[in-house]
Structure formats: structure tokens, C-alpha cells
């Protein structure tokens, strides 16, 4: 594929192709050691593709659901990474060691040669689609779609009930993430300046995700305690439950 041919592809398809290429490069790194940073980058690349498909294209694109399934398969590993980053190895040495071991076991089981092959085939199929299908790029329409979605997110956020469930907050978090990736693309494509809005989306993502993250971590700790009976977990569970209550109270305030 020549450089000149690539430059004829519209800006959206170029951006999506870059994300898919970046994900493909990361797959080859992941199969060796599965570092947290590389897994996170891989998930972000796939999420950007998913978000822009939802915002600008038909979500019934053949590979869209498979892309989502592949990404969801790595959720448990990502949740373990978030939990491990929040634990002090010196304060909870046995727990940290066990979770690290468990994380590695899950990673090696998931990222089997078969799974890696499936991912690479999916990335190739997705790339072929964006090489061969034009997205009818109209900058004004794309900008309006992102702005409309962002306004919808803000309206939903303002109308949240004080006792909104963690799943509701998590769903809105994902919607703000879609808006953020939409604005990031608009900025890269020189369509719309959106640094302040991008930062606002990140801020609300973190705020909305804090409760869901806390709930997920408590579930993981309870499961680990049930399986391995590590005494350190009791104290950490007590701390996390207290932190969750504070988060819930601050959200209701």
C-alpha cells in the first residue's frame, strides 16, 4: 500500500487505520510479557475505534461486535491492574504477591496463541474494511454529531438521581469517554479545538468511574479472600468499604 494511496483515504479512516495498526503492534509485544502499560494502550486503541464507529458510522459494521467482545475479554486483567496499583506491596505483601500471580495466570490463559491469532485476524479484517470503504467524510456533520453527543452526556449527568446505581454511572462514564475520543479526533483532524472539553470529559469520567471501580475492587478482594484466605484482605476490605461509602455520600451530596 503506497503512501500516496493512504493519503487519498479520508481523515476518519486514516485515524481508525492508525489505531488498528497501533493495536497490532501492541499485540506482538503483549504475547511476550503482557505489561500493564501495553495492555492499557491496546485497550485504548480498540476503544477509540469502537467510540468513533458509534459516533460516526453504522454500529452494525460486521466486525464491530467482535471488536467489543475482544476488548471485554481483557476487562478482568485491567481490573486487577487497577487494584494492584492501589495496593502497597510493603503493607500488603502476601495479597500483592497472590494478586500478581493470579493476574499473570489469567493473562497467559487468555492470550493463548489461538486468541492472539483471532485478534490479529480481526485487526486485519477491520483495516481492510477501512481501506476499502469510504466514510463519506463531512467535517461539519462529524463535528455536530460529537457536540450533540456531548450535550446529551451533560444533560444526563445533570439529571442523575442522587441514588443512581453504579452501573448507571458506569454507562454514563463510557458515554463521556466516547465524547472525549470524538473530540480528540476532531482536534487531530483540525476540525474543532477541544482541549478544555476533553479535559472536562476526563474529569467526569474519573468522577463517574470511581464508584464502579471501588465496587469492582471490593468484589475482587472478596473473591480472593474466599479462595486464598489471606488475612491481610480483611483490613483492606474494611478500608475499601469505608472509601466506597464516602464516594457514595459525596455523589449524593
MARLUM-394691 format. One line per 5 residues: number of its first residue (from 1); for each residue x, y, z of N, C-alpha, C. Coordinates in steps of 0.001 Angstrom, whole numbers, plus 500000, padded with zeros to 6 digits. Example, Ala and Ser with C-alpha at 12.3 -4.5 7.8 and 13.67 -1.06 7.14 Angstrom:
BEGIN
1) 513190:494310:507800:512300:495500:507800:513200:496700:507800  512850:497750:507080:513670:498940:507140:512900:500030:507870 .
// end
This chain:
BEGIN
1) 500861:498811:500000:500000:500000:500000:500901:501243:500000  500805:502058:498983:501677:503215:498860:501228:504346:499779  502169:505232:500078:501864:506399:500928:500835:507292:500244  500982:507480:498915:500047:508341:498175:498629:507792:498219  498521:506460:498153:497183:505859:498228:496577:506101:499608 .
6) 497404:505945:500631:496920:506147:502000:496436:507578:502190  497134:508541:501612:496765:509948:501772:495435:510282:501095  494994:509444:500146:493708:509674:499488:492536:509252:500375  492823:508446:501402:491777:507988:502314:491361:509151:503205  490068:509260:503497:489591:510403:504283:490174:510382:505706 .
11) 490196:511541:506380:490837:511656:507708:490314:510678:508761  489007:510374:508761:488474:509436:509749:489048:508042:509537  489027:507571:508297:489563:506245:508022:491064:506177:508299  491784:507261:507992:493220:507307:508317:493437:507128:509815  492642:507844:510594:492779:507795:512055:492456:506395:512582 .
16) 491387:505795:512072:490992:504452:512504:492049:503423:512103  492598:503579:510909:493644:502662:510451:494889:502772:511331  495208:504003:511747:496358:504172:512629:496126:503461:513962  494921:503613:514538:494609:502963:515811:494688:501440:515685  494200:500913:514584:494244:499467:514360:495686:498988:514177 .
21) 496495:499790:513479:497911:499450:513304:498634:499472:514659  498337:500493:515452:498958:500603:516780:498575:499401:517637  497308:498997:517580:496855:497827:518342:497586:496568:517881  497813:496482:516573:498502:495299:516027:499946:495221:516519  500611:496355:516552:501991:496399:517066:502012:495958:518527 .
26) 501039:496426:519300:500975:496095:520725:500688:494613:520959  499921:493997:520066:499642:492559:520196:500941:491768:520199  501859:492147:519326:503137:491433:519247:503969:491634:520515  503821:492769:521174:504515:492994:522448:503836:492231:523575  502505:492225:523554:501737:491580:524620:501996:490081:524707 .
31) 502227:489449:523596:502370:487993:523618:503647:487548:524337  504554:488498:524596:505792:488141:525284:505709:488327:526800  505187:489475:527265:505199:489693:528711:503903:490273:529277  503049:490834:528451:501765:491321:528942:501859:492454:529945  502740:493427:529681:502888:494543:530600:501601:495355:530701 .
36) 501383:495896:531892:500169:496671:532155:500011:497838:531180  501096:498592:530959:501021:499777:530110:500626:499411:528680  501194:498304:528185:500905:497889:526812:499470:497377:526682  498990:496660:527696:497607:496189:527667:496653:497379:527684  496967:498376:528506:496115:499564:528589:496092:500303:527248 .
41) 497257:500458:526628:497332:501125:525324:496545:500355:524264  496642:499031:524313:495913:498172:523381:494407:498383:523541  493933:498409:524787:492512:498611:525060:492050:500004:524610  492894:501008:524837:492542:502376:524434:492416:502475:522916  493343:501828:522194:493287:501857:520722:491981:501239:520225 .
46) 491603:500091:520804:490349:499441:520411:489148:500279:520814  489214:500895:521992:488108:501730:522457:487929:502942:521543  489018:503539:521095:488914:504679:520178:488204:504271:518891  488561:503117:518368:487893:502632:517153:486411:502408:517425  486107:501743:518526:484710:501479:518898:483925:502783:519057 .
51) 484522:503745:519746:483837:505012:520017:483523:505761:518729  484488:505819:517821:484270:506562:516586:483306:505848:515648  483281:504521:515710:482268:503785:514946:480882:504152:515463  480725:504187:516787:479429:504533:517378:479019:505959:517051  479973:506871:517068:479660:508280:516846:479376:508608:515379 .
56) 480165:508024:514475:480133:508468:513089:479620:507445:512074  479704:506177:512424:479396:505138:511439:478248:504251:511912  477924:503275:511124:476861:502331:511467:477426:501273:512405  476847:501152:513592:477374:500204:514578:477150:498754:514162  476484:498557:513029:476270:497198:512537:477390:496757:511603 .
61) 478451:497548:511514:479630:497142:510741:480011:495726:511186  480275:494823:510249:480447:493389:510553:481318:493060:511761  482434:493755:511921:483371:493396:512978:483156:494173:514284  482193:495092:514332:482030:495973:515491:481777:495198:516785  480864:494225:516735:480543:493452:517937:481709:492580:518375 .
66) 482414:492012:517411:483579:491168:517734:484672:492004:518386  484836:493230:517901:485813:494160:518470:485494:494412:519948  484216:494625:520227:483766:494852:521601:484004:493610:522457  483719:492437:521919:483899:491183:522654:485362:490958:523006  486242:491216:522045:487682:491049:522276:488164:491977:523388 .
71) 487659:493204:523369:488069:494172:524376:487553:493772:525758  486292:493327:525818:485697:492928:527096:486422:491736:527707  487007:490897:526859:487722:489716:527357:488901:490094:528244  489409:491319:528074:490571:491764:528865:490157:492558:530114  488845:492701:530363:488371:493531:531480:488916:493086:532836 .
76) 488885:491761:533081:489329:491247:534386:490793:491573:534643  491608:491451:533606:493037:491755:533758:493213:493238:534066  492481:494080:533371:492567:495528:533617:492121:495859:535031  491058:495224:535514:490580:495470:536874:491621:495046:537911  492294:493943:537637:493373:493503:538532:494534:494495:538526 .
81) 494844:495050:537364:495914:496042:537268:495577:497289:538090  494318:497738:537979:493876:498910:538744:493972:498625:540236  493547:497424:540643:493599:497050:542063:495044:496968:542552  495905:496339:541766:497312:496204:542157:497983:497570:542305  497632:498500:541424:498212:499846:541502:497767:500606:542747 .
86) 496668:500152:543351:496137:500849:544533:496584:500212:545843  497369:499126:545739:497808:498392:546937:499300:498597:547171  499664:498833:548405:501074:498972:548760:501691:497581:548957  502704:497221:548159:503340:495901:548306:503961:495693:549691  504426:496775:550304:505051:496657:551630:504008:496496:552732 .
91) 502829:497080:552549:501767:496997:553554:500959:495704:553441  500803:495230:552192:500026:494008:551956:500836:493040:551080  501972:492564:551551:502877:491758:550723:502286:490445:550206  501591:489705:551075:501029:488414:550664:499933:488611:549615  499072:489587:549857:497983:489867:548933:498527:490326:547589 .
96) 499493:491238:547629:500066:491761:546385:500705:490641:545575  501405:489753:546244:502065:488633:545570:501034:487706:544931  499953:487413:545668:498933:486499:545169:498174:487100:543982  497825:488378:544096:497109:489043:543001:497980:489132:541752  499266:489408:541942:500195:489468:540804:500293:488114:540106 .
101) 500354:487065:540916:500416:485710:540367:499122:485374:539628  498004:485730:540240:496691:485470:539642:496538:486233:538320  497018:487465:538315:496954:488288:537099:497727:487641:535967  498924:487148:536277:499757:486522:535257:499117:485249:534723  498492:484480:535612:497834:483235:535197:496666:483529:534250 .
106) 495854:484535:534609:494711:484904:533756:495204:485403:532400  496267:486215:532430:496800:486752:531176:497275:485635:530257  498045:484699:530813:498589:483616:529993:497495:482712:529444  496422:482529:530241:495297:481710:529790:494541:482401:528661  494287:483700:528843:493529:484445:527831:494325:484625:526547 .
111) 495557:485124:526681:496362:485443:525500:497089:484195:524986  496275:483203:524669:496790:481969:524073:497123:482231:522602  497896:481345:521968:498174:481520:520540:496895:481637:519708  495851:480891:520087:494580:480935:519364:493936:482314:519480  493917:482868:520715:493311:484175:520949:494084:485270:520220 .
116) 495403:485200:520278:496235:486183:519590:496003:486124:518075  495858:484924:517558:495580:484760:516127:494235:485379:515770  493243:485165:516620:491908:485740:516389:491959:487268:516395  492730:487825:517325:492856:489285:517409:493483:489841:516133  494568:489217:515698:495258:489696:514501:494362:489598:513262 .
121) 493589:488525:513165:492653:488386:512043:491595:489489:512095  491101:489778:513297:490093:490824:513469:490654:492191:513086  491873:492483:513529:492505:493766:513204:492737:493892:511698  493124:492790:511069:493328:492808:509612:492005:493011:508883  490963:492325:509345:489635:492466:508731:489138:493908:508860 .
126) 489348:494483:510056:488921:495856:510306:489691:496828:509422  490999:496627:509316:491827:497505:508485:491419:497420:507021  491173:496206:506542:490744:496026:505152:489448:496787:504883  488548:496756:505852:487269:497440:505688:487477:498940:505495  488335:499542:506336:488538:500990:506264:489405:501407:505073 .
131) 490178:500474:504530:490891:500753:503289:489931:500772:502103  488923:499915:502182:488063:499688:501025:486741:500464:501058  486352:500970:502216:485061:501647:502343:485231:503090:502787  484717:504005:502002:484795:505428:502332:483731:505776:503369  484084:506661:504313:483165:507018:505394:482343:508268:505100 .
136) 482375:508728:503857:481619:509931:503469:481907:511072:504444  483168:511440:504489:483659:512412:505474:483147:513824:505174  482338:514342:506090:481872:515734:506023:482129:516346:507392  483131:517203:507490:483606:517692:508787:482511:518352:509622  481641:519146:508973:480588:519846:509731:479624:518865:510385 .
141) 479283:517806:509672:478367:516796:510220:479027:516035:511364  480296:515697:511183:481017:514978:512228:481119:515820:513497  481425:517101:513339:481529:517992:514486:480184:518083:515210  479109:518200:514444:477781:518311:515046:477402:517043:515805  477790:515898:515276:477495:514626:515947:478178:514544:517310 .
146) 479439:514967:517367:480171:514920:518633:479592:515930:519625  479320:517141:519156:478757:518173:520032:477388:517753:520578  476564:517143:519726:475243:516675:520149:475371:515567:521193  476304:514645:520948:476524:513551:521908:477017:514100:523246  477928:515037:523194:478471:515646:524413:477373:516350:525201 .
151) 476508:517074:524511:475409:517763:525186:474454:516758:525828  474226:515662:525139:473385:514597:525709:474008:514061:527001  475333:513863:526992:476045:513392:528190:475869:514378:529344  476032:515673:529045:475887:516701:530080:474465:516716:530634  473475:516603:529759:472076:516599:530200:471789:515398:531103 .
156) 472319:514249:530711:472132:513032:531511:472807:513173:532862  474010:513757:532849:474755:513961:534101:473988:514877:535054  473429:515942:534516:472685:516895:535341:471412:516282:535912  470849:515308:535216:469584:514708:535661:469774:513428:536472  471034:513089:536788:471287:511879:537577:470604:511947:538943 .
161) 470008:510855:539337:469416:510786:540668:470518:510612:541700  470262:511067:542927:471273:511009:543975:471654:509567:544330  470714:508648:544146:470992:507244:544465:471212:506413:543203  471733:507043:542161:471984:506337:540897:472873:505117:541130  472538:504020:540465:473282:502782:540639:474662:502877:539970 .
166) 475638:502124:540500:476983:502135:539898:476973:501822:538405  476088:500906:537973:476030:500557:536552:475573:501741:535702  474650:502535:536262:474175:503726:535561:475307:504729:535405  476072:504909:536478:477207:505824:536445:478273:505328:535477  478490:504017:535472:479496:503433:534574:479091:503622:533119 .
171) 477804:503438:532831:477315:503617:531457:477534:505057:530999  477255:506019:531868:477471:507421:531517:478956:507718:531374  479758:507061:532188:481219:507203:532075:481683:506811:530668  481155:505699:530162:481505:505242:528818:481060:506257:527769  479886:506858:527973:479388:507853:527020:480297:509088:526991 .
176) 480769:509502:528161:481712:510627:528203:483038:510238:527544  483403:508972:527688:484634:508501:527044:484488:508564:525523  483305:508188:525019:483039:508292:523580:483164:509747:523122  482592:510656:523926:482663:512087:523589:484119:512554:523565  484868:512143:524559:486286:512542:524638:487058:512085:523410 .
181) 486881:510821:523014:487599:510312:521846:487114:510981:520569  485838:511357:520549:485324:512095:519407:485993:513449:519271  486119:514164:520387:486761:515480:520372:488259:515362:520072  488894:514290:520560:490311:514088:520258:490515:513930:518748  489618:513175:518109:489722:513016:516655:489494:514348:515948 .
186) 488458:515095:516361:488168:516381:515724:489358:517325:515812  490061:517278:516943:491226:518157:517123:492379:517714:516229  492636:516416:516173:493715:515894:515336:493446:516161:513860  492161:516095:513482:491776:516323:512092:491615:517811:511764  491957:518692:512730:491845:520151:512550:490423:520601:512203 .
191) 489458:519950:512854:488058:520300:512630:487527:521181:513753  487946:520873:514974:487411:521602:516122:488415:521567:517268  488679:522726:517862:489573:522821:519028:488785:522391:520263  489305:521420:520988:488502:520914:522108:489280:520524:523348  490432:521144:523592:491261:520751:524741:490512:520854:526074 .
196) 489806:521968:526266:489093:522165:527535:487967:521148:527703  487258:520873:526621:486170:519899:526694:486728:518496:526946  487849:518174:526306:488488:516867:526512:488863:516686:527976  489436:517728:528577:489801:517661:529999:488570:517526:530878  487490:518207:530487:486242:518108:531246:485684:516686:531175 .
201) 485736:516088:529995:485290:514704:529836:486112:513757:530705  487433:513954:530713:488312:513108:531543:487944:513235:533014  487707:514476:533457:487365:514732:534856:486078:514011:535245  485064:514110:534391:483789:513465:534683:483896:511943:534572  484708:511456:533645:484970:510016:533548:485494:509480:534877 .
206) 486504:510174:535412:487120:509737:536667:486133:509787:537816  485344:510849:537853:484354:511000:538917:483299:509904:538846  482770:509662:537654:481728:508653:537481:482274:507241:537660  483531:507032:537292:484101:505692:537364:484588:505286:538732  484768:506259:539632:485342:505957:540944:484495:504948:541725 .
211) 483162:505119:541690:482288:504217:542437:482306:502812:541832  482203:502724:540504:482229:501416:539852:483560:500717:540091  484664:501462:540031:485982:500878:540303:486057:500336:541723  485505:501099:542675:485505:500670:544077:484682:499398:544261  483526:499351:543605:482670:498154:543671:483400:496944:543089 .
216) 484044:497120:541940:484782:496026:541300:485918:495531:542183  486629:496460:542821:487757:496080:543667:487302:495306:544899  486197:495721:545479:485658:495002:546650:485257:493585:546251  484636:493426:545085:484263:492096:544599:485500:491217:544398  486543:491803:543804:487784:491059:543578:488431:490635:544898 .
221) 488425:491538:545866:489026:491236:547170:488245:490140:547895  486928:490203:547827:486094:489172:548459:486341:487802:547822  486430:487795:546491:486675:486539:545779:488048:485972:546132  489042:486852:546199:490403:486425:546549:490445:485882:547978  489744:486548:548886:489703:486100:550284:489030:484729:550385 .
226) 487966:484540:549616:487249:483259:549633:488135:482127:549119  488975:482423:548126:489793:481380:547510:491100:481118:548249  491705:482185:548833:493053:482028:549397:493154:482320:550899  492113:482876:551480:492076:483148:552933:493314:483900:553426  493635:484980:552755:494775:485809:553156:494304:486811:554205 .
231) 494902:486766:555373:494445:487580:556499:494501:489084:556221  495458:489507:555399:495615:490933:555085:494369:491532:554422  493604:490682:553754:492467:491184:552970:491401:491812:553862  491227:491286:555080:490174:491801:555965:490333:493295:556209  491550:493719:556503:491810:495128:556788:491601:495974:555527 .
236) 492083:495475:554395:491938:496229:553151:490467:496325:552738  489717:495252:552939:488284:495274:552627:487558:496309:553473  487921:496381:554731:487319:497361:555631:487589:498778:555127  488842:499020:554712:489225:500335:554193:488447:500667:552915  488344:499693:552006:487698:499940:550718:486183:500144:550863 .
241) 485580:499421:551787:484146:499604:552016:483860:500999:552583  484755:501451:553471:484622:502802:554020:484793:503860:552944  485768:503637:552065:486011:504585:550967:484822:504617:550010  484210:503452:549762:483048:503396:548874:481874:504178:549455  481653:504049:550752:480562:504788:551402:480768:506296:551267 .
246) 482015:506736:551422:482326:508170:551280:482060:508642:549858  482452:507817:548889:482223:508171:547488:480727:508283:547193  479968:507340:547721:478523:507335:547503:477859:508554:548159  478333:508918:549351:477791:510084:550042:478122:511366:549292  479352:511453:548796:479761:512660:548073:479006:512793:546761 .
251) 478681:511643:546164:477896:511676:544923:476473:512139:545188  475919:511732:546343:474552:512095:546684:474431:513522:547172  475574:514118:547563:475531:515480:548134:475117:516501:547091 .
// end
